Amino acid sequence: MNATRMCTTRRPRVAVRKTAAIDDLTASTRFSSSVVTSDASITSTRVPSAMPMHNPPTANARQRPSIGRWSGPSAALISLISLIALAALGTSPTAQAEPLSLKDDRGVTVTLPDKPRRIVSLLPSLTETVCELGDCDKLVGVDRYSNFPARVQSLPKLGGLDDTGIEMLVALKPDVVLLGISARVIDRLEALGIRVIALEPKSMSDVQRVLGKVGQVLQRSDEARRLWNRIDGHLTQSAASLPPAARGLTVYYEVDAGPYGAGSNSFIGEMLTRLGARNILPPELGPFPKLNPETIVRADPQVIMVGQRNAAGLPQRPGWQTIRAVRQQKICVWLPAESDVLVRPGPRMSEAAALMARCLRDAAAGPVSWPTAPFTAPPGGMR
């Protein structure tokens, strides 16, 4: 009888595959998962070649599975399970975090490899925009004038447009710095390899565009569109709330000592226009021109709007006693907190429009009272 030698057949090893899910940009949450399989071995007994096969299997005998064939889950099945697990997490094994490229207001293209997790803002209006869009917790430092919302007051203060503390800023390791185009620190930061996005909202259309840019950076474009629609809608409501007597009044808005005024094509001037007022400064002077005081005297505005910081001594300026707004006591003086709202082209422009509407309504009704509390706010910038 011929002897049969059974050769030992080793079970093929299953390749171990480890898959990590990458960042989910929409939810700004990191997920990771891995699928790990462990090897199993099947041992076999070597049968001596001399062992006779006395009872060869019959046709009705139960067949023994081949030792050389693995009956466990296939590699394809394991891959399928991995894909299902990844799909449950909202990712795919080939997904990549796509970089974002956008042009800032200098015309410079800035590329961000991912959604920034550490942001420095050096402009109060941009600080407020980041917070309003839901990413206040990403801010790690702000300029000295950023004071709203209250939670940013505890952040490191990095100076202003002209005296930014570069070493302190660099130590914060920001993914991106948001600032105005007039900031002197831009070139230095870029030379240090820090990504900078310079934005300068001067008109209402600028505000809409800047909101959109910040929304892109934060991957919150839908929220940015809703914010702009809310601002625009509230402005329309404020205009509709004014009585006929409050419409058509000529207005001089002083934004800072100098004097600097808000021109017709500034966001402040455009809000006044939406409210039915007539700005004494024509568009050709620019958004925020420095003025010859005689220009204001000759224009003879019916209403003057000014911050409490600059209001002291205004009626005593040379020649200003002849201005109708001064003679009839129709000067609206903004408290420091109100000035912050009015001069920052950002999320609180709805409140700014309501404040202007209140001033026009009061001026149409008669003399406007000045604040009785002394000015105590620290020096600050426009935006």
C-alpha positions in Angstrom: 0.0 0.0 0.0 1.3 3.4 -0.9 1.9 5.7 1.9 0.7 9.2 1.7 2.8 12.1 3.2 0.8 15.1 4.4 2.8 18.2 4.2 2.3 20.9 6.9 0.5 23.9 5.3 0.9 27.2 7.2 -2.1 29.5 7.3 -1.4 32.7 5.2 -0.8 35.8 7.4 -3.5 38.4 7.2 -2.0 41.9 6.5 -2.6 44.2 9.4 -4.1 47.5 8.3 -4.3 50.6 10.5 -6.4 53.5 9.4 -6.6 56.9 11.0 -9.4 59.3 10.3 -8.3 62.8 9.6 -9.8 66.1 10.8 -13.4 66.8 10.2 -13.3 70.4 9.1 -17.0 71.1 9.2 -17.4 70.2 12.8 -13.9 71.4 13.7 -13.4 68.2 15.7 -10.6 65.8 15.4 -11.5 62.1 15.1 -9.2 59.2 14.7 -10.0 55.5 14.4 -8.0 52.5 13.6 -8.9 48.9 12.7 -6.4 46.4 13.9 -6.7 42.7 13.2 -4.7 40.0 15.0 -3.1 37.0 13.4 -4.2 33.5 14.3 -2.3 30.4 13.5 -3.5 26.9 12.8 -1.2 24.0 13.6 -1.1 20.7 11.9 0.3 17.3 12.8 2.9 15.8 10.5 2.0 12.3 9.7 4.9 9.9 9.3 5.4 8.7 5.8 5.4 5.0 6.9 2.0 5.2 8.5 -0.4 3.1 6.4 -3.8 4.3 5.5 -5.8 1.2 6.6 -9.2 2.9 6.2 -9.3 5.1 3.2 -12.3 7.5 3.2 -15.4 6.4 1.6 -17.8 8.4 -0.5 -20.2 8.8 2.4 -17.5 9.9 4.9 -17.5 13.5 6.1 -14.8 15.4 4.3 -12.2 17.1 6.4 -11.5 20.7 5.4 -8.2 21.4 3.7 -5.6 22.5 6.2 -4.0 24.7 3.7 -7.1 26.9 3.2 -8.1 29.6 5.8 -11.7 29.5 6.7 -11.8 32.8 8.7 -12.8 36.3 7.5 -11.2 37.4 4.3 -9.0 40.5 3.9 -11.6 42.0 1.7 -14.2 41.6 4.4 -11.9 43.3 6.9 -11.4 46.2 4.5 -15.1 46.5 4.1 -15.6 46.7 7.8 -13.0 49.4 8.0 -14.7 51.5 5.4 -18.1 51.1 7.2 -16.5 52.2 10.5 -14.9 55.3 8.8 -18.2 56.2 7.1 -19.8 56.2 10.5 -17.3 58.8 11.6 -18.0 60.9 8.5 -14.6 60.4 7.0 -13.0 58.4 4.3 -9.5 56.8 4.2 -8.5 59.0 1.3 -9.9 62.3 2.6 -7.4 65.1 2.9 -7.6 68.5 4.7 -7.7 70.9 1.7 -5.8 74.1 2.1 -7.6 77.4 1.9 -6.3 80.2 -0.3 -7.8 83.7 -0.3 -6.8 87.2 -1.2 -6.7 89.8 1.5 -7.3 93.5 1.1 -3.6 94.0 0.0 -4.3 91.7 -2.9 -1.9 89.2 -1.4 -2.9 85.5 -1.6 -2.6 83.8 1.8 -2.8 80.0 2.0 -3.9 78.3 5.2 -3.2 74.5 5.4 -6.1 73.9 7.7 -8.7 75.6 9.8 -6.8 77.9 12.2 -6.9 76.8 15.9 -4.8 79.7 17.2 -5.8 83.2 16.1 -4.5 86.7 16.9 -6.6 89.7 16.1 -5.2 93.2 16.0 -8.4 95.0 15.1 -11.4 95.3 17.5 -13.9 94.9 14.6 -12.2 91.7 13.5 -12.0 90.4 17.1 -15.8 90.9 17.5 -16.4 89.2 14.1 -14.4 86.1 15.1 -16.4 85.8 18.3 -19.8 86.5 16.7 -19.1 83.7 14.2 -18.5 81.3 17.0 -14.8 81.0 17.3 -13.9 83.2 20.2 -12.2 80.3 21.9 -9.7 80.2 19.0 -8.4 83.7 19.9 -5.1 83.6 21.8 -4.2 87.3 21.7 -5.8 90.7 20.7 -4.9 94.4 20.4 -5.2 96.7 23.4 -8.5 98.2 22.1 -10.4 94.9 21.8 -12.8 94.9 24.7 -15.9 93.1 23.4 -17.2 90.5 24.1 -16.1 90.5 27.8 -14.3 87.2 27.5 -11.6 88.7 25.3 -10.6 91.2 28.0 -8.6 88.4 29.8 -6.6 87.6 26.6 -3.0 88.8 26.2 -2.9 92.4 25.0 -0.4 92.9 22.1 -0.5 96.7 21.6 -1.9 98.6 18.7 -1.4 99.2 15.0 1.9 101.0 15.6 3.4 99.4 18.6 2.5 95.7 18.4 4.6 93.5 20.7 6.1 91.2 18.2 8.0 88.9 20.6 4.9 88.3 22.7 2.9 87.7 19.6 5.3 85.2 18.2 5.4 83.3 21.5 1.7 82.7 21.2 2.3 80.6 18.0 -0.7 81.8 16.0 -1.8 79.9 12.9 -2.9 83.3 11.5 -3.0 87.0 12.4 -5.9 89.2 11.4 -5.2 92.9 11.2 -5.8 96.1 9.3 -3.8 96.9 6.2 -2.3 100.0 7.9 -0.6 97.9 10.6 3.1 98.5 10.6 3.9 95.0 11.8 2.8 93.1 8.7 6.2 92.8 6.9 8.0 91.8 10.1 5.5 89.0 10.9 5.6 87.6 7.4 9.4 87.7 7.5 9.1 85.5 10.6 6.9 83.0 8.7 3.6 84.0 10.4 0.6 84.0 8.1 -1.1 87.4 8.0 -4.5 88.4 6.6 -4.9 92.2 6.3 -8.5 93.4 6.0 -9.8 97.0 6.0 -13.6 97.6 6.2 -14.3 101.2 5.3 -17.7 101.1 3.5 -20.7 98.9 4.0 -19.8 96.7 1.0 -16.3 96.4 2.6 -18.0 95.2 5.8 -20.0 92.6 3.9 -16.8 91.4 2.1 -14.7 91.3 5.3 -17.4 89.3 7.1 -17.2 86.8 4.2 -13.4 86.6 4.3 -13.4 85.9 8.0 -16.1 83.4 7.5 -13.9 81.6 4.9 -10.9 81.6 7.3 -13.1 80.1 10.1 -14.9 77.8 7.6 -18.2 79.5 8.7 -19.3 81.1 5.5 -23.0 80.3 6.1 -22.8 82.0 9.5 -21.1 85.1 8.0 -23.9 85.4 5.4 -26.6 85.2 8.0 -24.8 87.8 10.1 -24.7 90.3 7.2 -28.4 89.7 6.5 -29.2 90.3 10.1 -27.2 93.6 10.1 -28.9 94.7 6.9 -32.3 93.8 8.1 -31.9 95.7 11.4 -30.7 98.8 9.5 -33.8 98.7 7.4 -35.9 98.4 10.6 -34.2 101.4 12.3 -34.8 103.5 9.2 -38.5 102.6 9.2 -38.8 103.5 12.8 -38.0 107.2 12.2 -40.8 109.8 12.0 -40.8 112.1 9.0 -39.4 115.0 11.0 -36.2 113.0 11.6 -35.6 112.5 7.9 -33.5 114.7 5.7 -31.5 116.4 8.6 -28.0 117.4 7.7 -25.4 115.7 9.9 -21.7 116.1 10.7 -20.2 112.9 12.3 -16.8 113.5 14.0 -14.9 110.3 14.4 -11.8 111.8 16.1 -10.1 115.0 17.0 -8.3 116.7 14.2 -11.0 117.0 13.2 -11.6 113.8 11.3 -15.1 113.3 9.9 -17.1 110.3 8.5 -17.5 110.8 4.8 -20.5 109.9 2.8 -18.8 106.8 1.4 -17.7 105.5 4.8 -19.7 102.8 6.6 -20.9 105.4 9.1 -21.9 107.8 6.3 -23.7 105.1 4.4 -25.6 104.1 7.6 -26.7 107.8 8.0 -27.9 107.8 4.4 -29.9 104.6 4.9 -31.5 106.4 7.9 -32.5 109.2 5.7 -30.0 111.8 6.9 -27.8 114.0 4.7 -24.1 113.9 5.3 -22.3 117.3 4.9 -19.1 115.6 3.7 -19.2 114.7 0.0 -17.9 111.3 -1.2 -14.9 112.9 -3.0 -13.3 113.7 0.4 -12.9 110.0 1.1 -14.2 107.8 3.9 -12.5 109.5 6.9 -11.0 112.8 5.8 -9.1 115.2 8.0 -11.0 118.5 7.7 -10.4 122.2 7.9 -12.8 123.3 10.7 -14.0 126.1 8.4 -15.5 123.4 6.1 -17.8 122.3 8.9 -18.7 125.9 9.8 -19.7 126.7 6.2 -21.7 123.4 5.9 -23.8 124.5 9.0 -25.1 121.0 9.9 -28.4 120.6 11.8 -27.1 117.7 13.9 -23.6 116.9 15.2 -22.6 113.4 16.4 -19.4 113.1 18.4 -17.8 110.9 21.0 -17.6 112.1 24.6 -13.8 112.2 24.4 -13.9 115.0 21.7 -17.1 116.7 22.8 -15.5 118.8 25.5 -15.0 122.4 24.2 -16.7 121.7 20.9 -19.2 124.6 21.2 -16.2 126.9 22.0 -14.3 126.1 18.8 -13.6 129.2 16.7 -16.7 130.0 14.6 -18.7 127.0 15.7 -21.2 129.1 17.8 -22.8 130.0 14.5 -23.5 126.4 13.5 -27.2 125.5 13.8 -26.5 122.2 15.7 -24.6 124.2 18.3 -27.1 127.1 18.6 -30.0 124.7 18.9 -28.2 122.2 21.1 -28.6 119.3 18.8 -25.3 117.6 19.5 -25.5 113.9 20.2 -22.6 112.9 22.5 -21.7 109.2 22.6 -20.6 107.5 25.8 -17.4 105.5 25.4 -19.2 102.2 25.1 -21.5 103.7 22.5 -18.5 105.1 20.5 -17.0 101.6 20.4 -20.2 100.3 18.8 -20.5 103.1 16.3 -16.9 103.2 15.0 -16.4 99.5 14.6 -17.5 98.1 11.3 -18.6 94.6 12.5 -21.3 92.6 14.1 -22.7 95.4 16.2 -23.6 97.7 13.4 -27.2 96.9 14.1 -26.8 98.6 17.5 -24.9 101.4 15.8 -27.9 102.1 13.5 -30.3 102.1 16.4 -28.1 104.6 18.3 -28.0 106.9 15.2 -31.7 106.6 14.8 -32.2 107.6 18.4 -30.1 110.7 17.9 -32.0 111.8 14.8 -35.3 111.2 16.6 -34.2 113.2 19.7 -32.8 116.0 17.5 -36.0 116.3 15.6 -37.9 116.6 18.9 -35.8 119.4 20.3 -32.5 120.0 22.3 -30.5 116.9 23.0 -29.1 116.4 26.5 -25.4 115.7 27.1 -24.1 112.9 29.3 -23.7 114.0 32.9 -21.0 111.5 33.8 -17.4 112.6 33.2 -15.3 110.9 30.5 -13.3 108.2 32.1 -12.5 105.7 29.4 -8.9 105.0 28.5 -7.5 106.2 25.2 -8.5 104.1 22.3 -8.4 103.8 18.5 -11.3 104.0 16.0 -11.6 100.3 15.2 
